[in-house]
């Protein structure tokens, strides 16, 4: 099974690229530092209840004692190792999620974890309409998601499961798996039918005997909701539709403004624009990683630290570790997924005519040359943003990309660090501001908020 790329965006939530690893049963991954919108459970809410189709589900803990193991989880606010709905609230309030330290025992395949009881004892619930699950978490150990269902037997340990990779230390990742991704080792069965008679969803932390590691589960979403609303850092509002009397404001987004999450334009209705997201090469077999500035604490999601002057200011600053893996080249970056405002005020991700922008101006810094890509679905044309240790502005007309007319049906604008060779050191970049094409000084930058490399 190869997981599908899930790079969609929405209002105030974080996007990420879903990737594949060499494991045939591994879930997709977003970039570290990102999270998703949670329709089932959010650690930020501080409650034990999980929303299961309008009914209550609750967290519990599991270990390998019945298999002769001695693995356990130490929860920071609990006296013992058993998680219940009664002691869950204090833990979530302390962690901003569900956190603990896993201590694996001496068993041949040690494990311990946490799970969600989806329904009452001896009953089932149909969660097939979720399409799967997304989970936002950090973990120093690999994690296995297991789907429990009635009439299923786990006596042999051959359960329906999907693997979630461990994350970079201190970084939160959002990862998604369809029910079809939940597989047995001994057959081609999947979780598609099991999801119609589900009983539990368990996240087991696995590793070598005597290994230990910290984890924090920040939230859980249905796949349908999570992918539809996956991983937007911020809305980039554009201008009114063409042929209006309203003057267009050329600066689309400014990371050094006093409130970079606010995109209210002077005199311009917010109709066209886009949504920030991040992506990498993992779906092509690469192993590159993009993660946000160390100034962004792990307990904050991007929308929180981007808009908190005490935590972060000065643009979308990230570091990239390029690793080709089995791909032909390595790459990772951030982009703008084009969108429009619908009649009901909702943001709709769709191909958009941005030819009236004339092109794009980018204020940025980068330790390596970057690609700036104009895309219309699978069609792409590119230009280069040269390496710069101090903030610079580069303005590129659409005609300088190509005469293909992609700006009339644009789906993405991407800013990408790339290499045809493995480069394992971290490469920094910062997208400081973005504007429509002009000759110079499209956005007024507060240089005091930007630190040169």
Buried (B, 14 or more C-beta within 10 A) or exposed (E): BEBBBBBBBBBBBBBBBBBBBEEEBBBBBBBBBBBBBBBBBBBBEBBBBBBBBEEBBBBBBBBBBEBEBBBBBBBEBBEEBBBEBEBBBBBBEBBBBBBBBBBBBEBEBBBBBBBBBBBEEEEBBEBBEBBBBBBBBBBBBBBBBBBBBBEBEEEEEBBBBBBBBBBBEBBBBBBBBBBBBBBBEEEEBBBBEBBBBBBBBBBBBBBEBEBBBBBBBBBBBBBBBBBBBBBBBBBBBBBBEEEEEBEBBBBBBBBBBEEBBEBEBEEBBBBBBBBBBBBBBBBBBBBBBBBBBEEBEBBBBBBBBBBBEEBBBBBBBBBBBBBBBEBEBBBBBBBBBBBBBEEEEEBEBEBBBBBBBBBBBBBBBBBBEBBBBBBBEEEBBBBEBEBBEEBBBBBBBBEEBBEBEBBBBBBBBBBBBBBEEEBEEEBBBBBBBBBBBBEEBBBEBBEEBBBEB
